[in-house]
Amino acid sequence: MYRVRVSKAARKRMEKAPEDVLILFGELLQDLTEKGPVLPEWPHYSKLKKNKYHCHLAYHWVACWYHEADSVQIEVYYAGSREDAPY
């Protein structure tokens, strides 16, 4: 089991998300908790840089997270518009 933290900024951006995207975001958080940072079954999942990953929640919505090797902590540092994503 992993501990997943969602940044304040990511939470604030998700307040603007449609309900179907919020449901997927909840499912992503559950998968991160249970399976860890590597989730190739998620749409457009990819490793961005060392210890950074992302996937699409919908066409215009993405989530990005960070995981330090040998740690049980995962931080979702961005969730929001694909156009504003930090990658």
C-alpha positions, 0 to 999 in steps of 0.5 A: 500500500502506498500513501497518496497526497494530493497537492492543494493546487491540484485539489483546487483545479479538480473542483472545476472538473466535471463529475465524470472526471472526478470519478476517474480521479478518485479511481486513479487515487485508489489505483495509486494507493493499491498498485503504486506509481506505475499504471500502464493500464491508464489512458496515455500513461507515461513516465515523464522524467525520473520519478514523474508520471502522468495519465489522461483522465479525459481528453482535456484533463490529466493528472501528474504524480511524483514518486521517490524510489524506495518510498511509499509516498506518492504526490499528485502535484498536478490535476487539471487541464491538459493545456496547462500541464507542467510537462 
